Amino acid sequence: MQKKEFSVTPWDVKGEVDYERLVKEFGISKIDGKLLNRIKKHTKELHPMLRRGIFFAHRDLNWILDEYEKGNKFFLYTGCGPSGPIHLGHLGTWLFTKWLQDVFDVELWFQFTDDEKFLFKEKSFDEIEKWTHENILDVVALGFKPEKTHFLIDTKHAGLMYPIAIQFAKKINFSTIRAVFGLENDANIGQIFYTSMQAVPAVVPSVLKKKNIPCLIPLAIDQDPHFRIARDVYPKLGYYKPAIIHSLFMPSMSGPKGKMSSSEEHTAILTTDKEKEVENKIKRYAFSGGRDTIEEHRKLGGNPDVDVSFQYLRFLFEPSDEKLEKIEKDYRSGKMLTSELKKITIEKINAFLKEHQKKREKARKEIEKFIYKNSS
Ligand code: TRP
């Protein structure tokens, strides 16, 4: 049987993603029950995204816990590519990262890759700077601890980052980048260099403290290739390899198997959308697992596995397993109609966004507390 075609790179996700195959091809490990129990020993509760297998794979998570248990705390590192507005698809990783920061009480380094987005998108640097500012408001609004959170903006923190980046750049050759990312000869030379910038925050605290500190990177699985390459380099430069925890993609409006992206701008739900816009988007665009007619739906039931509204509840908006299971059961049996399911999802998203938008406004005055200030 022919393998179904799909591709996952940091710049593009195409086709129906086969996660089992990605795990094999990327050489990462699934998170199993044993590892979940080990995490639970420290966190008491498991985050819904762990219980539900949304954060589903890892590299070296056992090592991070070994070190943690020895009293050697890790720090978290994740990031945002500022090329457009923040939509619901971005939030999963960041909300999960906030949970990790809270339960483990650790530092977070957060990278804004304005250089990356300038190099990879047909956008002016002015426009990218505008999105950097807008995206920062969303990240601050999520409630990270200001005293333990440090934002790095690649072009603004170049003085700190560039000398580290060139250490990585010198040990990664063009053929590796070309093979892993599928870059062609017309790729601009900034694109070829970029992975070395994304490698940097994983060692910034070690550089600043002049001692190695373990790092854990929560990310959506498309970002793994940068670190797959860079992880070979960290030890060559005398650092630990960062550990990684990988999530599935939040489904796009048009179906469960792709990735929600801002290029779907008019259908994706943005953090700045008003109640009515959320309602319209879900009603009009959210792919439904329901049947064509109410009679058929009552008789045959709906399919929550492909239903985007249901998947949003599962990914982010219904933390109670009990409630989620009841919705799933009622939808599958035909007792709950698509319109009823969508109504629940719309209410949940709007309740979240109402709070988020308030915090996003407040964030305007708080940005400076988060941006890393070189103490030297
Ligand atoms: N490249 C990522 C993006 O386009 C942003 C990013 C930078 C990131 N460093 C990261 C994401 C570390 C996850 C982990 O969105």
Residues whose N, C-alpha, C, O or C-beta is under 5 A from the ligand:
A	BS01	LIG	Y77 T78 G79 C80 G81 Q111 T113 Q198 P218 L219 Q223
